[in-house]
């Protein structure tokens, strides 16, 4: 136990109070504009008068907010110092903690997969929860795709949503103009997205870290702005509508009485849930394919080269790894999965516009990968469930629901600063290796 | 018969010329050492052989094939292996994965892996451990083992004794000697530890400010007055 730790656990009440007071003081400039003013239509009670409306100053609410923050901070710091002193007394609490974590880990994957497979059939699951499942799975798929680029190859990509957009628009345009089915469009959308991945990859081959992040960020914006302004092709900000819905091996999910539909073929009562559940399983299968392919590629030379490149580029060169091809394959394969996810998004929504592909989407996907634990497939799942699920559960908070998103991120960074699951699985098992002597 | 033959090599970074016309030879199966002070261009020479940075003029003949215009990954596939300065192992990957990446340009051979474990038994004990958790000496062993996995004809070693305890330096040099004697691998060894390096080497070159100042057998250089004064005093 170092002197610094001792000091922390011995911190007296005065220090906690000072800390809490300081936090409240910092919150004052934030709370004042957020809580302090309210526009009252036509009201007379306000101090500042404007055209037809007046601004009411609400000092009371500001004071309430500050008191809540003061007490909250005090509570957190007191609790954490208590917990800390307990940890110091108990022997090796940290390792015990990680042990319990690793004993859950082998069951986590099959468990979540089981729940995911049965999800639409749980009695409490309604249409909204299946929709939520679709959303979470879409982000898991995108997270797994980005994990190839960021987690495995170590290339920080802030414009990943560009490939998602390319996939969605490729699907929509091909389906609308050439009358191809979903299953014919899907690989084409993937190929287009992969081509854009290579297009982005070439100019950034020599860049790393911050510089790479800036260029990819710019790339994401370029794609969005082109989609916004190329009205002849993309219909600009109005977006594309009437994108064909997916069919169940040729059977449409419709109730128009014409031809053979899904429900009439199987002799079922028509409900719109059929389509929703079909979409759910579609994205589940697509996501599982992404995971399977990624796990397999990790064991191939190119997968090892990705991970080696993340760790040390100079060492890679000295081992005869071609960094150019390695980076381009990472960009292309990562982009391809985003393209698949994009096609799914387009067919699910039946309407796409550049609005859906803003920077915040890239940021959310990156947050999922980083908070999950870079390179960890299971971590992506947990982070996506946590972040997307939480944001949706707090939907009723309306504009404040991003606070829940932020709180989730802060919570993960406090308790698991290197991501939810940080343990890297070796790509070679012991059984595969020679025994000595 | 020269395995590596360098003639009039000039190279550098941008406008700064580091190597000002270097000519050296490494024959098949011999250990050649390159000694010199900081900034003399030792590391640059090894890096230029690997094609990064590119030579601005001169020839690098490896088995009578000029490799100056080739890309780094092509050169490494020809039978040259490089253990870079500062070890540069992959810290988050296991020892075994590090070694396996060493044979990236060739087929992974379990026989070769066994040779590496024979050279450095400690790597076998730690095969499932992450590279970053090894001690400095073990990391150096891993770096040499990884370079050796590619079955090279010529092994370039950049300061393998850097930052190691004297006992560990001795073991590393023993292993280098064994690689050379048992496997017949030619070795170009860059060292600041001139005394040990010259004792081990068949021949040596002294590099000063990007030029070869002296060349000779290891013994000749060890007894040379100027060298003793400049590099061996206090050693």
Interface residues (C-beta under 8 A of the other chain):
Chain A: X301 X304 X305 X307 X308 X311 X312 X314 X315 X317 X318 X319 X320 X321 X322 X323 X424 X426 X427 X428 X430 X433 X434 X436
Chain B: X50 X52 X71 X72 X73 X75 X76 X77 X81 X82 X83 X84 X88 X89 X90 X91 X92 X93 X94 X96 X97 X100 X101 X102 X104 X105 X110 X113 X114 X117 X121 X124 X127 X128 X146 X147 X150
